[in-house]
Amino acid sequence: MAHEAVLVIEDEEDIAELVRYNLQKQGYRVSLAASGEEAMERIAAAPPDLIILDLMLPGIDGLEVCRRLKRNLATEGIPIVMLTAKGGETDVVTGLEMGADDYIPKPFSPRVLVARVRAVLRRKTGGPEGDREQSEVIRLHEVVIHPGRHEVLVGGAAVCLTATEFRVLQILAERPGWVFTRNQIASQVHGDEYVVTDRSVDVQIVGLRKKLGPAGRYIETVRGVGYRFRE
């Protein structure tokens, strides 16, 4: 049974209680915050294991909350799952660019919500996804990936990646030269029920390339198909 602490930042009481009820049924310890200001106070006092963040909040909005958390060394590693009722993908892409790990569009299925939370926490902790996957170190060019330790080194220097960025890199690096479509990447990272937009996957790739520095050139775009890690 799960026992991780989840902070739900949502100003609509019925939605917040729906999220809390379904997560508590699975054993998660859930607390609520109805505004960005309240959330920042709660996080400073007791950082949670995961945050579910509504983008449309009174006062400090969800994107600003995400920005502040990801710019703070003490909180940048907390996974964030965004809740969004906005129709366009601009806000989703902006949130992903800031370092959010996943998003769930409203209205949502409680079953999908729980599955997404479980998947993000599993990626954060390096949970069981197969002994081989967790134990074998991947070495390609000057890039070294330690799946079990959730660690990436480039030229011996550690690179800080979000859980989602790490999983995307791992997928590509495990099969160098193999071309993955955006749908394949999203499915392996988030599951088949993930709502895929081309830009959401592209944002993760852009972020990875930036963080890997010169080694980012090994992630190649195959025009009209997807991405691959150069052999």
C-alpha positions in Angstrom: 0.0 0.0 0.0 1.3 3.5 -0.9 2.2 5.9 1.9 3.7 8.8 0.1 2.6 12.4 0.9 0.7 14.2 -1.9 -0.2 17.9 -1.8 -3.2 18.8 -3.9 -3.3 22.5 -4.9 -6.9 23.1 -6.1 -9.3 25.9 -5.3 -12.5 24.0 -6.4 -13.5 22.1 -3.3 -15.4 19.3 -5.0 -12.5 18.5 -7.3 -10.0 18.7 -4.4 -12.1 16.3 -2.3 -12.5 13.9 -5.3 -8.7 13.8 -5.8 -8.2 13.3 -2.0 -10.7 10.6 -1.7 -9.3 8.5 -4.6 -5.7 8.9 -3.5 -6.4 8.1 0.1 -8.2 4.9 -0.9 -4.8 3.9 -2.4 -3.0 4.7 0.9 -1.5 8.1 0.0 -1.3 10.7 2.7 -3.1 13.7 1.1 -3.3 17.3 2.2 -5.0 20.2 0.4 -4.2 23.8 -0.4 -6.7 26.2 -2.0 -4.3 28.8 -3.3 -0.8 29.2 -4.5 0.2 31.2 -1.4 -1.2 28.6 1.0 0.6 25.9 -1.0 4.0 27.6 -0.8 3.6 27.9 3.0 2.7 24.2 3.3 5.6 23.1 1.0 8.1 25.2 3.0 6.9 23.6 6.2 6.7 20.0 5.0 7.8 19.2 1.4 5.5 16.5 -0.1 6.6 13.6 -2.2 4.4 14.8 -5.1 2.3 17.8 -6.0 -1.0 17.8 -8.0 -1.3 21.4 -9.2 -4.3 23.1 -10.7 -3.1 25.8 -13.2 -6.0 28.2 -12.6 -5.7 29.4 -9.0 -6.6 32.6 -7.2 -3.6 34.8 -6.4 -0.4 33.1 -7.5 -1.5 30.9 -10.4 -0.3 27.3 -11.0 2.3 28.2 -13.6 3.9 30.7 -11.2 3.8 28.1 -8.4 5.6 25.6 -10.7 8.1 28.2 -11.7 9.0 29.1 -8.1 9.3 25.4 -7.0 11.5 24.4 -9.9 13.8 27.4 -9.4 14.4 26.5 -5.7 17.0 23.9 -5.0 15.1 22.7 -2.0 11.9 21.9 -4.0 13.1 21.4 -7.6 13.0 17.6 -7.2 9.4 17.4 -6.1 7.4 15.8 -9.0 4.5 18.0 -10.2 1.4 16.7 -12.0 -0.6 19.5 -13.5 -4.4 19.6 -13.6 -5.7 21.8 -16.5 -9.1 22.7 -17.8 -7.7 25.0 -20.4 -8.5 24.0 -24.0 -5.2 24.8 -25.7 -1.9 23.1 -25.2 0.1 26.3 -24.6 -0.3 26.1 -20.8 0.6 22.4 -20.8 3.7 23.0 -22.9 4.7 26.0 -20.6 4.3 23.8 -17.5 6.4 21.0 -19.0 9.1 23.5 -20.0 9.2 24.7 -16.4 9.9 21.1 -15.3 6.4 19.6 -14.5 6.4 15.8 -14.9 2.9 15.2 -16.3 -0.5 16.7 -16.8 -4.1 15.6 -16.6 -6.8 17.4 -18.5 -10.2 18.1 -16.7 -12.5 16.3 -16.6 -10.5 13.3 -15.6 -11.0 9.7 -14.7 -10.0 8.9 -11.0 -8.5 5.7 -12.2 -6.3 7.6 -14.7 -5.4 10.1 -12.0 -4.2 7.3 -9.6 -2.3 5.6 -12.4 -0.5 8.8 -13.3 0.4 9.6 -9.7 1.7 6.0 -9.2 3.8 6.2 -12.5 5.4 9.6 -11.6 6.3 8.4 -8.1 7.7 5.2 -9.5 9.9 7.1 -11.9 11.1 9.4 -9.1 12.1 6.6 -6.8 13.4 4.2 -9.5 10.7 1.7 -8.5 10.7 -1.9 -9.9 10.5 -1.9 -13.6 12.6 -5.0 -14.2 15.9 -6.0 -12.6 17.8 -5.6 -15.9 16.5 -2.1 -16.4 17.3 -1.0 -12.9 20.8 -2.5 -12.6 22.5 -2.1 -16.0 24.5 1.1 -16.5 24.2 2.6 -20.0 27.3 4.1 -21.5 27.1 5.9 -24.8 29.8 8.4 -25.9 30.5 10.6 -22.9 27.0 9.9 -21.4 26.6 7.5 -18.5 23.1 6.6 -17.3 22.6 4.8 -14.0 18.9 3.7 -14.0 18.8 2.3 -10.5 20.4 5.5 -9.0 18.4 7.7 -11.4 21.7 9.4 -12.3 23.1 10.9 -15.5 26.7 11.9 -16.0 28.1 13.7 -18.9 31.9 13.8 -19.0 31.8 12.8 -15.4 29.6 15.7 -14.3 26.1 15.0 -12.9 23.1 16.4 -14.9 19.9 17.1 -13.0 16.9 15.8 -14.9 13.2 15.6 -14.1 11.8 12.1 -13.7 10.1 12.4 -17.1 13.3 13.7 -18.8 15.3 10.9 -17.3 12.8 8.3 -18.6 12.8 9.8 -22.1 16.6 9.7 -22.2 16.7 6.1 -20.9 14.2 5.0 -23.5 16.2 6.4 -26.4 19.6 5.4 -25.0 18.6 1.8 -24.3 18.2 1.2 -28.1 20.7 3.5 -29.8 20.0 4.1 -33.4 16.4 3.0 -33.0 13.8 5.6 -34.0 11.0 6.2 -31.6 7.8 8.1 -32.6 6.4 10.7 -30.3 3.5 8.3 -29.5 5.9 5.5 -28.6 7.9 7.8 -26.3 4.7 9.1 -24.6 3.3 5.7 -24.2 6.4 4.2 -22.6 6.8 7.2 -20.3 3.2 7.8 -19.3 1.1 4.8 -20.4 -1.3 4.3 -23.2 -4.0 6.6 -21.8 -1.7 9.6 -22.0 -3.1 12.5 -24.1 -0.2 13.0 -26.6 0.5 16.3 -28.3 3.5 16.6 -30.6 4.7 19.7 -28.7 4.6 18.1 -25.3 7.1 15.4 -26.4 9.2 18.0 -28.3 9.4 20.1 -25.1 11.0 17.2 -23.2 13.5 16.6 -26.0 14.4 20.3 -26.1 14.9 20.3 -22.3 17.0 17.2 -22.5 19.3 18.6 -25.2 19.8 21.8 -23.2 20.7 20.0 -20.0 23.0 17.6 -21.7 24.9 20.4 -23.2 27.2 19.4 -26.2 26.1 15.8 -25.6 22.6 16.9 -26.6 23.6 16.5 -30.2 23.4 12.8 -29.8 19.6 13.0 -29.6 18.7 13.3 -33.3 15.5 14.3 -34.9 14.3 12.0 -37.7 12.1 14.3 -39.7 8.6 13.1 -40.1 9.1 10.1 -37.7 10.5 11.0 -34.3 13.8 10.8 -32.3 16.7 8.5 -31.8 20.0 8.4 -29.8 22.9 8.3 -32.1 24.9 5.1 -32.0 
